[in-house]
Amino acid sequence: MSEISDQIQTLVPDYVRSLQVYQAGKPIDELIREKGLTRISKLASNENPLGPSPYAIKTMTNALWDVHRYPDMNAYMVKKALSKLYKLKNENIILGNGSEGIMAYIARAFISPGQEVLTSQNTFIGFSIIMRSVGANLKTTPLTKDYRFDVEALAKSITKKTKVIYICNPNNPTGTYINKTEFDFLMSKVPNHVLVILDEAYFEFANGHDDYPNSMDYRYDNVLTLRTFSKAYGLSGIRIGYGFGHEDLISNLSKVKLPFEPGLIAQMGAAGAIHDKPHLRRTIVNNDRRYKETFAFLTKHEFNPIKSVANFIAFKTGSDAASGHMYEALLNHGVIIRQLKANEMPEYVRVSLGTKREMSHFFRAMEEILPEYNNRFGRP
């Protein structure tokens, strides 16, 4: 390391220096450049395979004529649509560049170096990166045997040092969820001064389950709900998410929020997407159908898939080597899935649920690679 590099390193706090850069799913263009393939099915990042709402495209296109202007700092159009949809006041809503943007606001507004943040192992890694980037002490409990947040273990782990509890519900990457009874139990054990973050990025896919605890059915002053337009609404590329909470929480988040996040096109896309209910219904119907087909395929081939209520399925390979082999072999057939080593689940991979055509591509590619895979790795 050069002398200049050494000097730069002294500027960086230890808790930042130790972080690993977030690794996103392999982009389609990158795979095309590497393999020269013409047909690619990206099933790695839990995106909406139907794309954005046509109505959202229209509102974004119309807004292009105004990109020389700064966006509405108060995001009136989006907040108006969200307040009508969820029967909230504008003061209870905050927007950001994806739900991760709002996580960053939470870190800046509420977390100081050394304070304790409690969550589970094997959950969304973006959250841990954001919290560690401000020097938080991340404390985790294991998942249950059926891959769900263990609310009893979390409750027992709450101490006087606990500042924030993070629940990803449904959980990414397992697709499992805590139910109403478990949520009620946990909240009965959480002190009022502890902030609970409910990350409901996959809410639209899970909400049809009777025992799913939709956070809008509760009114806890110390709960912040995070949702996104990146998944069911198909707007991953423009980065817009939203949060709900007590107006005092929201006002403090607003103090640390960058003034013009999210941008104009993102705001207009979100406002349009909210109004296109038929597109959202088509998305959920497609997801339900592809889930049944994919779960049955993986079960038939003895991969023990984890039951999911989201738009992806994680399944067991048995080892890091087996996961890596499957990932690379599928890439050669133009199918991109996700390894889960970063989530501390190296013996698992995750496949997002695409269109019927994309999942047929995945099934055919799996059939092609399984003879060699089975010969080398068998089943766990």
HELIX and SHEET records of a PDB file:
HELIX    1   1 GLU A    3  LEU A   11  1                                   9    
HELIX    2   2 ASP A   14  ARG A   17  1                                   4    
HELIX    3   3 ILE A   28  LYS A   35  1                                   8    
HELIX    4   4 PRO A   54  ALA A   63  1                                  10    
HELIX    5   5 LEU A   64  ASP A   66  5                                   3    
HELIX    6   6 TYR A   76  TYR A   86  1                                  11    
HELIX    7   7 ASN A   90  ASN A   92  5                                   3    
HELIX    8   8 GLY A   98  PHE A  110  1                                  13    
HELIX    9   9 ILE A  125  ARG A  132  1                                   8    
HELIX   10  10 VAL A  151  SER A  157  1                                   7    
HELIX   11  11 LYS A  180  LYS A  189  1                                  10    
HELIX   12  12 PHE A  203  ALA A  206  1                                   4    
HELIX   13  13 SER A  215  ASP A  217  5                                   3    
HELIX   14  14 SER A  236  ILE A  238  5                                   3    
HELIX   15  15 GLU A  247  VAL A  256  1                                  10    
HELIX   16  16 LEU A  264  HIS A  275  1                                  12    
HELIX   17  17 LYS A  277  LYS A  300  1                                  24    
HELIX   18  18 ASP A  320  LEU A  331  1                                  12    
HELIX   19  19 LYS A  341  ASN A  343  5                                   3    
HELIX   20  20 LYS A  356  PHE A  377  1                                  22    
SHEET    1   A 2 SER A  41  LYS A  42  0                                        
SHEET    2   A 2 VAL A 335  ILE A 336  1                                        
SHEET    1   B 7 ILE A  93  GLY A  96  0                                        
SHEET    2   B 7 GLY A 241  PHE A 244 -1                                        
SHEET    3   B 7 VAL A 223  THR A 228 -1                                        
SHEET    4   B 7 LEU A 195  ASP A 199  1                                        
SHEET    5   B 7 THR A 162  CYS A 168  1                                        
SHEET    6   B 7 GLU A 116  SER A 120  1                                        
SHEET    7   B 7 ASN A 137  THR A 141  1                                        
SHEET    1   C 3 PHE A 312  LYS A 316  0                                        
SHEET    2   C 3 TYR A 348  SER A 352 -1                                        
SHEET    3   C 3 ARG A 338  GLN A 339 -1                                        
END                                                                             
